[in-house]
Amino acid sequence: MEDMDKTPEQLREELIRLRNRLAEMEALEEKHARVENALTEARDELEQRERFLSNVFSSIQDGISILDTDLNILRVNPTMERWYAHAMPLREKKCFVAYHERDRACETCPTRQTLKTGEAAYEVVPKTGAGGKVVGWLDLYSFPLFDNATGQLRGVIEYVRDITDRKRAEEELHQSQKMDAVGRLAGGISHDLNNLLTAIGTYADLLLMDIPDTNPSNLQAQEIRNAVEQASSLTRRLLAFSRKQVLQPKVLDLKEVVRSVQGLLRRLIGEDIQLDILQGTEGARVKADPGQLEQVILNLVLNGRDAMPQGGTLTLETAGVNLDEEQAKETMGIEGGPHVMLSVTDTGCGMAEELQSQIFEPFFSTKERGKGTGLGLSTVFGIIKQSKGGITVSSQPGRGTTFRVYLPRVMDALQESEPALSPAPSLAGTETVLLVEDETAIRKAIREALQRSGYRILEAHTPGEALLISEQHTGLIHLMLTDVVMPRMSGPDLVERLEPWHPEMKVLYMSGHSEEDILEEEVLPPGAAFLRKPFAIQGLLEQVRQVLDTPRASA
């Protein structure tokens, strides 16, 4: 045996060597354990960091997409998976295939720009749904992804933010500004046209009074008067759109208004259309101009009729609703709270979404050329807005259209219509009339018409001149015939100034429209007598006589 041949000294050296070896092995084992513990701790820390980063990646509500240099999707966050659920799975697909259902890269693509330049890029891109249909808009930021070791470009990080709501709000603001500008233009044009038409129509009436019926010139003057009436109808609709009409609102029941026009509506829509009227049980009191409200109903019903050339069903419904404050402000720009809703639904051809944002614009029409002026729905829009209400439209091609009108609900008592006065035996008179009109042609025509009927005329070109005349006039002023809107002072303000000097004076207002910057004066005092421009001499004399013959209300 080999160990038996060793000397004690050799055995001691061997033992020391073994002990040293054992100590080295124990030290290595201890070191290995420390390394293994360190590796475990590092692995745990890495896993914890990975979970943290994954949670951050998943919790971001904007979309994140990581692409390689060939536009293959490597990783996305849950937001992208939610937006593009119809295209799942997204990984390993080309971005243009998954996100846009295209067979080639998009022409305008910030990611391609980043891959080309190695720099960040930005673009607004469409957000698409199933079938490649555009359902919104996205802000897309692309950032280069470099290899830390080599510095080479390894891919792109796309950061995507949904801006659909912002984009729609911007479009609605642009549309509102455009509608407002067109409205101001329409109102200004209508004002000038009404003044011209008033002068033309009045002089035509004076000619008709002077020319015998047997004279051919009488027929020509009558044609002038007919043309004035047609032009007047057009300007009234422009004024409704521009929200610059002079309204005479009263508290009324919307359900009663619908009932009152029910017979007329049935005659207008024809026998091939079924008319259903649904009335809610809640109160339906609103404050509006009854004539204008009837115009709203009429226009919406006629619009529905025209959408059903082969017949169908037209449904009118009234109901009390409580509008959510935020939703009412966003969708219609009105205050929330209790409202009365009037809906008009047809089963007709419907319309595409892109048309719905344009239907309230003046002169926009889906009808073929020569059928319709394009002012019906713009008239409705203007009347409702001027009455502090809102209107919405919902429609789909082939599935009909629903218009919903919302007017603030009021709790005031209903106002009964004024009893009709018996016709005056004569339109002539001898009373003194203060005529205040800043348009010379109109003033001269009205003065001649009234003077022919026996009235004494005090003529004023401006409110200031009217104040001077009334101060110097020592007799009674039985009536002031004044425009509502004039330079430096409105008609109602002039009446207030003259009241202490001539408490006996009655007032008849006339106007083509009221300027938007004095909106509150558009609504005349309850019961105020009003004459809309343009008017015929017969209507002028009847209204003057009626106001003069009506007793003043007790103070």
Secondary structure as UniProt FT lines:
FT   HELIX           3..5
FT   HELIX           8..59
FT   STRAND          63..68
FT   TURN            69..70
FT   STRAND          72..76
FT   HELIX           78..83
FT   HELIX           85..87
FT   TURN            91..92
FT   HELIX           95..100
FT   HELIX           110..117
FT   STRAND          121..128
FT   HELIX           130..132
FT   STRAND          134..146
FT   TURN            148..150
FT   STRAND          153..162
FT   HELIX           164..210
FT   TURN            213..214
FT   HELIX           216..242
FT   STRAND          250..253
FT   HELIX           254..269
FT   TURN            271..272
FT   STRAND          273..279
FT   STRAND          285..288
FT   HELIX           290..306
FT   TURN            309..310
FT   STRAND          312..323
FT   HELIX           325..332
FT   STRAND          337..346
FT   HELIX           353..356
FT   TURN            357..360
FT   TURN            362..363
FT   TURN            369..370
FT   HELIX           376..386
FT   TURN            387..388
FT   STRAND          390..395
FT   TURN            397..398
FT   STRAND          401..408
FT   STRAND          432..436
FT   HELIX           440..452
FT   TURN            453..454
FT   STRAND          456..460
FT   HELIX           463..472
FT   STRAND          479..483
FT   TURN            487..488
FT   HELIX           491..498
FT   TURN            499..501
FT   TURN            503..504
FT   STRAND          506..511
FT   HELIX           516..522
FT   TURN            526..527
FT   STRAND          529..532
FT   HELIX           537..549
//
